């Protein structure tokens, strides 16, 4: 192969591409795969371990130009995970400084082995993209791309779409490599992946590396920290990505033999770090006298009743002030019911009893965990 561009088709029932806003108990997904996700997939194909990746392949992959075409954005879906119920499981957090050889640990796995265990289950909520399809294009030196391509054709380890539960439904290497002057041209050359019955948009969105370092990036560019410098421990560098739109009528259409009723709308997400959100949040707290509207305790959070205008345009009636306990109860009920844009309104009488029952369940669980830790027992042990 003497091509300067290779393509990866990332399509499956479920995908999840780690977001920078993720925390240990709430694991979100980005709207499309980032460069670190693609780097992890390539390293799996090559059989390169997390510890060894930073020595050679991560710098090589970082030097490649990357573009992503969003053929189908998918529908966001949450799953509720429990790990290690009734067992002693490792604490998820650990001190990255312990990776310092001077302190006795050399690798991440060795550091984890020296972490104390705690009783009970680790609870988390994980977000997925359902039935999404992405086309990733990588450009760079033909010899390096040839090594990567041959590894993808015969991967050392099984390849997944972000998490081990997410298998691809189509061959990742189904589109042949080629020679293209730039990534936009390359992404415009591959047929659009659609089901047999599908309401197509007028345009599809692409995000492409901004590589012209001699000039200022356009105002539409965004900076993302997804260039993997190391996987053990995790460390990332920034890059600029620029959005482009490709007219669907200019693309050939590759229809598949299954049906989806409509094009999934792009869902708004809350911008919790923005100044506008902080103003809106403070206003809602004042309207509710800084009290939880369910139990009248001091309010510490503001809950979204609807995400229809999320992102800094929330209306007061789309929000509610809650204490932490009532917020957790509402959130658990929402995720358990698989709610999307419209969520629980704590002021609605039909939810009151369910919220109170969930509050009581959380209190019992947390009290039991605290008591077990103090007494040195597992949660399911009796006196």
LOVEXPA-423742 format. One line per field, with one value per residue: x, y, z of N, C-alpha, C in turn. Coordinates in steps of 0.02 Angstrom, whole numbers, plus 50000, padded with zeros to 5 digits. Layout:
LOVEXPA-423742
n_east X/... .
n_north Y/... .
n_up Z/... .
ca_east X/... .
ca_north Y/... .
ca_up Z/... .
c_east X/... .
c_north Y/... .
c_up Z/... .
This chain:
LOVEXPA-423742
n_east 50042/50033/49979/49921/49819/49710/49557/49439/49299/49184/49061/48917/48802/48816/48919/49052/49140/49258/49231/49298/49232/49196/49180/49229/49113/49016/49011/49030/49002/49090/49036/49087/49220/49379/49553/49633/49555/49556/49691/49705/49632/49710/49830/49786/49762/49892/49948/50011/50053/49978/50075/50187/50152/50176/50309/50338/50227/50121/50174/50192/50061/50004/50062/49995/49874/49702/49531/49354/49201/49032/48921/48803/48740/48688/48590/48583/48609/48588/48666/48657/48780/48848/48985/49074/48988/48960/49090/49265/49326/49447/49489/49442/49513/49683/49846/49935/50065/50125/50173/50300/50460/50548/50468/50436/50348/50327/50250/50080/49994/50062/50052/49915/49899/49942/49845/49725/49582/49403/49244/49092/48991/49045/48970/48910/48865/48844/48865/48808/48819/48693/48675/48758/48865/49025/49151/49319/49464/49636/49787/49955/50128/50158/50224/50210/50071/50043/50090/50001/49879/49891/49895/49767/49692/49724/49706/49795/49736/49562/49454/49367/49231/49268/49229/49242/49124/49070/49055/49106/48989/49012/49147/49295/49391/49330/49334/49441/49615/49686/49746/49748/49727/49694/49612/49476/49437/49461/49366/49253/49246/49203/49065/48909/48853/48704/48547/48421/48295/48280/48283/48368/48487/48520/48653/48809/48911/49083/49238/49397/49574/49663/49799/49880/49999/50058/49968/49826/49705/49538/49388/49290/49353/49388/49464/49529/49572/49638/49743/49838/49967/50017/49962/49977/50025/49866/49882/49864/49875/49838/49739/49687/49528/49425/49262/49173/49053/48975/48885/48750/48696/48804/48871/48892/48772/48770/48667/48597/48527/48424/48309/48281/48181/48197/48309/48421/48402/48518/48569/48555/48678/48717/48808/48902/49014/49012/48998/48871/48786/48810/48755/48620/48593/48611/48506/48395/48407/48384/48251/48191/48211/48330/48307/48272/48151/48080/48105/48131/48253/48415/48459/48577/48604/48556/48432/48402/48247/48209/48306/48293/48332/48461/48632/48657/48547/48440/48274/48189/48082/48123/48208/48253/48276/48370/48414/48565/48535/48402/48424/48509/48420/48322/48401/48442/48319/48287/48390/48368/48246/48281/48271/48267/48278/48174/48148/48127/48007/48021/47923/47804/47663/47647/47771/47817/47805/47883/48007/48031/48037/48150/48245/48247/48296/48426/48479/48476/48565/48686/48704/48719/48838/48929/48920/48966/49098/49149/49130/49204/49149/49077/48949/48839/48841/48780/48752 .
n_north 49940/50106/50229/50389/50404/50326/50242/50224/50136/50165/50094/50037/49950/50008/50138/50221/50360/50423/50569/50730/50784/50679/50587/50477/50411/50452/50428/50500/50518/50581/50674/50616/50504/50539/50586/50518/50406/50341/50317/50224/50118/50086/50048/49933/49851/49838/49770/49834/49874/49971/50030/50027/50103/50242/50257/50243/50228/50316/50450/50437/50417/50535/50624/50606/50672/50699/50668/50670/50609/50629/50519/50464/50530/50460/50405/50462/50367/50304/50196/50099/50050/49922/49864/49733/49694/49643/49605/49634/49771/49859/50029/50158/50278/50329/50380/50471/50508/50400/50325/50358/50295/50313/50303/50174/50115/50066/50043/50073/49965/49902/50001/50001/49877/49900/49970/49995/49891/49912/49878/49822/49880/49963/50099/50166/50277/50263/50330/50308/50305/50264/50164/50241/50307/50329/50400/50390/50473/50458/50539/50537/50487/50366/50242/50223/50224/50110/50007/50023/49999/49864/49805/49834/49757/49629/49617/49617/49613/49605/49726/49868/49986/50105/50055/49895/49825/49864/49816/49825/49835/49830/49799/49876/49909/49925/50018/50060/50112/50267/50399/50566/50744/50817/50807/50840/50820/50683/50633/50668/50580/50453/50340/50383/50312/50235/50172/50067/50129/50292/50455/50574/50703/50870/50902/50832/50829/50868/50852/50915/50908/51057/51111/51208/51292/51411/51511/51596/51503/51473/51561/51470/51359/51234/51192/51041/50922/50789/50719/50586/50573/50488/50329/50273/50343/50420/50551/50700/50801/50960/50999/51087/51081/51091/51130/51066/51061/50941/50924/50815/50774/50773/50660/50486/50360/50232/50113/50014/49857/49881/49970/50137/50255/50395/50536/50558/50688/50816/50821/50940/50989/51021/51165/51167/51230/51358/51538/51589/51484/51481/51601/51581/51472/51527/51619/51533/51471/51579/51608/51497/51519/51469/51341/51166/51106/50994/50934/51042/51067/51152/51204/51135/51104/51126/51060/50993/51000/50993/50970/51042/51172/51172/51219/51348/51424/51399/51403/51473/51390/51267/51215/51161/51185/51085/50983/50890/50754/50736/50770/50664/50558/50591/50588/50453/50390/50445/50397/50262/50250/50281/50412/50551/50703/50768/50771/50721/50814/50879/50948/50898/50812/50675/50618/50628/50527/50422/50484/50508/50377/50331/50416/50369/50241/50270/50330/50221/50135/50210/50230/50099/50065/50153/50110/49979/49998/50061/49959/49861/49765/49672/49738/49649/49573/49520/49574 .
n_up 50000/49952/49997/50055/50142/50257/50300/50431/50475/50594/50670/50755/50867/50995/51054/51139/51178/51273/51369/51414/51521/51598/51750/51885/51929/51842/51679/51533/51354/51212/51065/50952/50898/50970/50951/51042/51069/50945/50939/51043/50989/50878/50940/51005/50895/50849/50953/51059/51222/51356/51436/51353/51245/51243/51212/51075/50980/51013/50994/50854/50806/50849/50762/50645/50532/50564/50528/50555/50499/50527/50500/50553/50698/50805/50948/51112/51259/51423/51541/51688/51796/51898/51991/52065/52171/52337/52351/52385/52314/52212/52252/52144/52123/52125/52178/52066/52083/52138/52038/52022/52013/52121/52230/52240/52149/51981/51867/51810/51837/51942/52037/52060/52120/52247/52311/52437/52469/52464/52541/52459/52317/52168/52100/51948/51813/51642/51481/51314/51133/51027/50885/50803/50673/50609/50505/50499/50448/50417/50387/50327/50332/50207/50237/50376/50388/50316/50399/50506/50441/50400/50524/50571/50484/50526/50677/50833/50961/51004/50930/50989/51007/51089/51220/51301/51290/51172/51019/50846/50709/50577/50462/50514/50424/50299/50195/50065/50069/50006/49894/49929/49917/50032/50193/50192/50059/50054/50148/50081/49979/50009/50015/50094/50244/50270/50336/50255/50252/50282/50346/50275/50320/50258/50256/50313/50458/50484/50571/50574/50589/50624/50542/50492/50549/50527/50516/50589/50678/50620/50678/50705/50751/50875/51030/51087/51210/51172/51121/51142/51255/51346/51407/51529/51666/51618/51502/51412/51263/51184/51035/50886/50812/50668/50610/50469/50336/50233/50087/50074/49953/49870/49901/49874/49913/50029/50054/50184/50241/50343/50450/50505/50581/50581/50567/50697/50813/50860/51023/51153/51273/51443/51491/51610/51659/51612/51617/51594/51632/51770/51809/51776/51859/51987/51987/51983/52108/52192/52160/52217/52348/52394/52438/52443/52334/52360/52490/52569/52628/52638/52476/52365/52236/52063/51968/51804/51731/51604/51456/51343/51309/51349/51384/51412/51385/51464/51529/51673/51716/51674/51765/51932/52106/52215/52358/52391/52416/52369/52237/52197/52210/52114/51998/51993/51971/51847/51761/51776/51712/51585/51533/51419/51344/51416/51588/51762/51852/52004/52073/52032/52086/52056/52058/52186/52290/52238/52232/52368/52416/52348/52401/52534/52512/52466/52581/52671/52607/52606/52742/52785/52718/52779/52911/52896/52858/52972/53066/53011/52928/52792/52681/52675/52787/52946/53116 .
ca_east 50000/50071/49928/49933/49758/49672/49491/49412/49226/49167/48988/48895/48742/48835/48987/49063/49205/49267/49229/49339/49190/49181/49208/49231/49046/48974/49055/48996/49035/49092/48991/49121/49284/49435/49617/49658/49516/49582/49758/49696/49610/49768/49877/49758/49774/49964/49970/50054/50023/49969/50139/50236/50126/50204/50379/50345/50169/50080/50200/50180/49990/49991/50087/49949/49816/49641/49465/49297/49137/48977/48868/48744/48762/48664/48546/48616/48576/48625/48661/48675/48828/48875/49043/49102/48939/48975/49161/49311/49349/49497/49466/49457/49563/49749/49891/49979/50135/50152/50205/50370/50501/50579/50422/50427/50304/50354/50196/50013/49967/50094/50023/49847/49904/49957/49790/49682/49516/49348/49188/49033/48991/49060/48912/48925/48817/48884/48828/48826/48787/48660/48669/48797/48913/49076/49205/49381/49517/49702/49835/50023/50179/50131/50253/50179/50001/50042/50096/49938/49826/49899/49876/49694/49666/49734/49722/49824/49682/49497/49443/49303/49214/49272/49227/49246/49058/49047/49086/49084/48942/49038/49220/49328/49433/49291/49349/49510/49658/49693/49789/49704/49765/49680/49564/49407/49427/49458/49303/49199/49251/49177/48992/48876/48824/48635/48502/48380/48243/48313/48272/48436/48494/48546/48726/48839/48962/49151/49286/49462/49632/49690/49871/49918/50025/50084/49914/49781/49649/49474/49349/49248/49394/49383/49523/49512/49630/49628/49803/49866/50039/50031/49904/49992/49956/49836/49906/49841/49895/49782/49742/49631/49487/49383/49203/49156/48991/48976/48817/48734/48683/48868/48898/48857/48738/48779/48609/48602/48463/48384/48271/48276/48126/48213/48376/48420/48420/48575/48544/48592/48708/48724/48875/48905/49072/49005/48975/48799/48752/48817/48705/48554/48588/48602/48439/48346/48412/48350/48178/48168/48233/48387/48281/48252/48079/48049/48109/48140/48320/48454/48474/48648/48610/48499/48417/48367/48183/48212/48368/48274/48370/48523/48690/48662/48485/48387/48222/48180/48035/48156/48255/48226/48327/48365/48471/48604/48501/48345/48453/48532/48360/48292/48446/48439/48255/48291/48433/48335/48192/48309/48243/48309/48277/48128/48165/48079/47990/48010/47863/47746/47642/47651/47839/47837/47813/47940/48068/48041/48059/48219/48286/48254/48340/48494/48500/48489/48626/48745/48713/48746/48907/48969/48921/49008/49168/49168/49131/49249/49109/49050/48882/48786/48850/48738/48784 .
ca_north 50000/50169/50281/50436/50409/50266/50256/50178/50141/50151/50089/49982/49965/50052/50165/50269/50392/50459/50642/50761/50799/50617/50574/50406/50383/50474/50421/50525/50507/50637/50666/50576/50480/50585/50558/50469/50345/50308/50292/50162/50065/50066/50011/49866/49814/49825/49730/49876/49883/50040/50056/50034/50145/50310/50258/50248/50234/50376/50507/50426/50428/50606/50661/50597/50717/50658/50698/50626/50626/50602/50495/50462/50549/50413/50427/50454/50320/50294/50131/50100/49996/49904/49820/49708/49689/49590/49587/49688/49795/49913/50098/50180/50331/50315/50437/50465/50516/50335/50295/50377/50238/50327/50286/50102/50090/50082/50042/50086/49903/49891/50049/49979/49819/49922/50010/49958/49876/49933/49832/49847/49888/50028/50118/50217/50286/50267/50355/50277/50326/50206/50161/50295/50286/50379/50385/50423/50473/50474/50555/50542/50452/50302/50182/50214/50206/50041/49965/50028/49967/49792/49784/49838/49701/49569/49646/49575/49607/49623/49798/49890/50056/50145/50012/49824/49799/49895/49785/49854/49795/49828/49797/49941/49921/49911/50067/50053/50171/50304/50458/50624/50805/50841/50764/50855/50784/50612/50618/50679/50529/50388/50341/50394/50251/50246/50114/50065/50180/50341/50525/50603/50775/50903/50902/50795/50868/50840/50888/50901/50941/51119/51098/51265/51327/51476/51560/51592/51458/51510/51571/51411/51305/51217/51158/50981/50889/50718/50689/50546/50575/50427/50294/50247/50365/50457/50619/50721/50865/50991/51010/51124/51047/51139/51097/51075/51028/50912/50915/50744/50760/50764/50596/50425/50333/50160/50092/49949/49823/49887/50032/50183/50298/50466/50559/50575/50758/50828/50838/50991/50968/51077/51193/51181/51272/51423/51593/51596/51434/51501/51655/51549/51430/51571/51647/51482/51462/51636/51598/51444/51537/51426/51282/51109/51111/50932/50922/51108/51075/51199/51178/51138/51090/51145/51002/51006/50967/50982/50990/51069/51233/51167/51247/51419/51458/51369/51446/51457/51334/51204/51200/51156/51183/51024/50965/50837/50689/50735/50769/50596/50516/50607/50566/50380/50372/50465/50351/50197/50252/50297/50475/50590/50776/50786/50734/50723/50877/50862/50980/50861/50765/50604/50594/50640/50466/50385/50518/50496/50308/50326/50450/50323/50187/50296/50339/50154/50108/50247/50217/50032/50065/50186/50066/49922/50019/50072/49896/49815/49710/49679/49764/49599/49535/49540/49573 .
ca_up 50000/49949/50002/50109/50183/50272/50328/50482/50483/50664/50671/50796/50908/51049/51054/51193/51170/51336/51369/51466/51579/51635/51816/51897/51938/51785/51621/51474/51290/51165/51008/50901/50924/50970/50928/51091/51059/50885/50957/51082/50943/50837/50983/51015/50833/50845/51010/51100/51288/51378/51462/51299/51190/51242/51189/51002/50937/51027/50955/50783/50792/50859/50704/50589/50527/50574/50517/50570/50468/50568/50455/50596/50765/50855/51002/51176/51303/51485/51573/51759/51806/51964/51986/52127/52225/52385/52348/52401/52249/52219/52246/52075/52125/52153/52174/52008/52104/52157/51980/52026/52035/52185/52283/52242/52097/51915/51818/51836/51865/52007/52083/52078/52164/52314/52336/52482/52442/52506/52531/52424/52245/52137/52059/51897/51758/51581/51424/51251/51072/50997/50812/50771/50622/50596/50459/50521/50397/50443/50335/50351/50293/50183/50268/50441/50377/50292/50459/50543/50402/50403/50592/50576/50447/50568/50742/50885/51009/50976/50927/51016/50993/51149/51279/51282/51275/51110/50960/50782/50670/50509/50463/50523/50365/50238/50143/50044/50073/49943/49890/49927/49932/50099/50228/50171/49996/50070/50180/50032/49927/50032/50018/50158/50271/50294/50331/50194/50258/50326/50329/50273/50327/50197/50261/50368/50492/50489/50614/50544/50620/50596/50542/50465/50608/50506/50516/50646/50669/50610/50739/50717/50778/50945/51057/51124/51240/51159/51090/51196/51266/51385/51433/51596/51678/51563/51493/51346/51235/51147/50963/50859/50761/50632/50580/50398/50317/50167/50062/50065/49883/49836/49921/49856/49972/50038/50094/50218/50243/50403/50448/50560/50560/50572/50584/50768/50824/50903/51089/51188/51335/51489/51495/51682/51675/51581/51659/51585/51674/51840/51820/51774/51919/52045/51982/52003/52180/52224/52151/52262/52416/52409/52473/52402/52324/52381/52562/52601/52655/52597/52409/52345/52164/52020/51925/51741/51718/51531/51423/51277/51297/51387/51352/51428/51368/51505/51558/51744/51727/51655/51818/52000/52158/52256/52400/52359/52422/52322/52170/52182/52202/52049/51946/51988/51939/51776/51724/51776/51663/51520/51509/51374/51353/51470/51649/51818/51884/52074/52100/52008/52139/52038/52071/52255/52328/52211/52253/52440/52424/52324/52453/52591/52490/52466/52651/52699/52576/52629/52813/52790/52697/52830/52969/52880/52859/53042/53102/52977/52900/52725/52686/52681/52849/53002/53182 .
c_east 50044/50023/49944/49873/49728/49607/49473/49337/49209/49091/48968/48833/48757/48907/48992/49134/49216/49270/49271/49299/49173/49214/49200/49161/48998/49019/49017/49033/49036/49046/49021/49188/49339/49500/49645/49620/49542/49652/49753/49675/49668/49818/49851/49770/49848/49988/50018/50020/50018/50035/50189/50215/50161/50274/50385/50280/50126/50108/50187/50107/49973/50012/50041/49894/49753/49579/49411/49235/49082/48920/48801/48766/48739/48618/48581/48574/48620/48614/48687/48718/48841/48932/49064/49053/48956/49047/49202/49343/49400/49464/49488/49512/49630/49794/49940/50052/50167/50184/50279/50411/50534/50534/50403/50381/50330/50298/50129/49984/49997/50066/49955/49849/49917/49903/49747/49614/49463/49288/49133/49043/49013/49003/48933/48869/48859/48840/48854/48792/48759/48654/48702/48844/48960/49126/49266/49432/49582/49749/49905/50070/50153/50159/50222/50106/49994/50047/50031/49883/49831/49881/49800/49661/49670/49754/49748/49772/49616/49486/49372/49293/49211/49273/49222/49178/49032/49084/49062/49038/48963/49114/49250/49367/49395/49305/49424/49550/49663/49739/49745/49744/49754/49624/49492/49390/49420/49390/49243/49196/49218/49101/48966/48843/48755/48597/48458/48326/48269/48299/48339/48435/48518/48623/48748/48899/49029/49191/49356/49516/49649/49766/49913/49942/50055/50031/49869/49723/49585/49434/49305/49287/49382/49447/49500/49576/49622/49686/49840/49942/50062/49965/49915/50045/49930/49861/49891/49867/49837/49793/49681/49594/49438/49323/49195/49090/48997/48904/48805/48724/48747/48900/48858/48827/48744/48723/48621/48532/48427/48356/48277/48227/48148/48286/48375/48441/48480/48550/48587/48622/48721/48797/48888/48964/49065/48980/48899/48761/48755/48767/48635/48542/48574/48532/48386/48348/48377/48275/48150/48191/48290/48368/48263/48176/48043/48048/48121/48207/48357/48472/48547/48657/48548/48491/48383/48302/48178/48279/48355/48316/48437/48582/48697/48599/48426/48337/48211/48135/48065/48205/48220/48283/48316/48424/48507/48567/48442/48369/48475/48472/48329/48335/48444/48374/48257/48332/48402/48280/48216/48283/48293/48307/48233/48138/48111/48070/47975/47948/47799/47725/47651/47720/47857/47851/47873/48006/48083/48065/48131/48267/48299/48301/48413/48521/48518/48555/48688/48758/48743/48819/48951/48976/48968/49081/49192/49177/49178/49214/49094/48977/48828/48793/48805/48779/48784 .
c_north 50062/50227/50327/50444/50340/50286/50202/50189/50119/50153/50029/50000/50014/50075/50212/50295/50441/50535/50670/50778/50738/50617/50500/50375/50402/50476/50440/50505/50571/50623/50623/50554/50532/50549/50507/50403/50306/50280/50227/50104/50039/50026/49941/49822/49794/49778/49768/49889/49957/50070/50069/50084/50212/50313/50269/50267/50295/50438/50499/50441/50502/50647/50654/50650/50674/50700/50647/50653/50591/50582/50490/50478/50500/50446/50413/50411/50308/50224/50137/50039/49985/49855/49798/49703/49630/49569/49646/49710/49851/49982/50124/50233/50304/50375/50427/50472/50449/50299/50314/50318/50249/50308/50212/50073/50112/50087/50055/50023/49888/49940/50027/49920/49839/49967/49967/49946/49902/49887/49864/49856/49959/50043/50172/50219/50299/50284/50323/50314/50264/50215/50220/50265/50343/50354/50425/50417/50494/50485/50562/50505/50383/50241/50170/50193/50133/49992/49964/49991/49891/49765/49785/49780/49636/49592/49595/49561/49628/49699/49815/49965/50095/50106/49940/49794/49822/49866/49819/49807/49791/49826/49867/49960/49912/49960/50066/50117/50205/50363/50519/50686/50831/50797/50778/50820/50709/50594/50628/50624/50463/50392/50350/50330/50266/50180/50120/50118/50232/50411/50561/50678/50805/50901/50856/50835/50831/50883/50866/50940/51006/51115/51156/51309/51396/51531/51548/51545/51497/51514/51511/51353/51296/51182/51099/50949/50813/50686/50652/50552/50513/50396/50269/50290/50405/50529/50639/50790/50894/50990/51052/51080/51098/51103/51114/51039/51003/50899/50841/50728/50750/50696/50538/50395/50257/50135/50023/49921/49825/49958/50072/50237/50369/50479/50583/50648/50764/50854/50891/50962/51030/51100/51215/51226/51344/51476/51600/51546/51454/51556/51625/51508/51473/51601/51596/51470/51518/51629/51547/51457/51493/51365/51228/51110/51048/50925/50986/51114/51127/51168/51187/51126/51118/51090/51025/50966/50951/51007/51022/51130/51232/51195/51321/51459/51431/51422/51426/51397/51267/51180/51195/51151/51122/51019/50907/50770/50684/50734/50699/50550/50528/50580/50490/50357/50388/50415/50281/50193/50268/50362/50513/50664/50797/50741/50742/50795/50863/50894/50945/50809/50691/50574/50595/50575/50425/50417/50507/50425/50299/50360/50402/50265/50209/50304/50272/50127/50143/50235/50148/50028/50096/50141/50007/49939/50029/50006/49845/49756/49724/49701/49711/49557/49563/49539/49502 .
c_up 50000/49948/50060/50155/50194/50306/50379/50487/50554/50671/50713/50835/50964/51039/51114/51189/51226/51329/51425/51528/51620/51703/51830/51902/51882/51724/51558/51411/51250/51106/50952/50928/50918/50951/50978/51085/50999/50899/50997/51038/50902/50879/50998/50954/50828/50901/51056/51167/51305/51401/51405/51246/51186/51214/51114/50968/50952/50992/50880/50765/50800/50799/50643/50590/50529/50560/50531/50535/50507/50521/50492/50667/50819/50906/51068/51223/51364/51511/51644/51773/51880/51954/52056/52184/52271/52386/52374/52336/52259/52214/52178/52074/52151/52140/52116/52027/52122/52098/51977/52052/52103/52243/52282/52190/52029/51864/51851/51869/51933/52058/52106/52126/52236/52344/52382/52450/52490/52492/52489/52350/52225/52089/52009/51846/51695/51521/51360/51193/51038/50922/50777/50719/50606/50544/50481/50464/50431/50385/50365/50305/50272/50218/50337/50434/50353/50351/50498/50507/50406/50473/50600/50538/50487/50638/50792/50940/50976/50981/50950/51001/51058/51214/51257/51267/51207/51049/50896/50745/50597/50513/50468/50460/50299/50181/50128/50053/50005/49949/49881/49947/50003/50129/50206/50106/50009/50100/50133/49980/49945/50038/50089/50181/50299/50292/50269/50194/50308/50301/50333/50288/50261/50196/50318/50393/50493/50537/50593/50581/50585/50600/50514/50523/50591/50508/50576/50630/50660/50675/50755/50748/50853/50967/51099/51151/51232/51121/51145/51198/51303/51406/51504/51629/51618/51561/51421/51328/51195/51071/50943/50808/50732/50602/50506/50386/50245/50145/50048/49991/49843/49853/49892/49920/49973/50084/50123/50229/50309/50405/50512/50538/50545/50588/50656/50777/50870/50970/51122/51252/51378/51492/51567/51701/51649/51630/51654/51629/51748/51857/51823/51837/51980/52046/52004/52078/52218/52219/52200/52334/52441/52450/52423/52395/52346/52457/52603/52638/52613/52529/52392/52271/52128/51968/51860/51739/51644/51505/51355/51259/51334/51347/51365/51412/51408/51530/51631/51756/51706/51708/51885/52049/52202/52303/52366/52361/52374/52250/52151/52171/52133/51992/51937/51955/51864/51735/51722/51725/51593/51491/51466/51390/51411/51529/51702/51842/51958/52104/52078/52060/52121/52051/52145/52293/52303/52232/52326/52453/52402/52373/52511/52573/52490/52536/52682/52672/52604/52703/52824/52771/52751/52892/52957/52883/52930/53079/53070/52947/52827/52732/52698/52744/52904/53066/53211 .
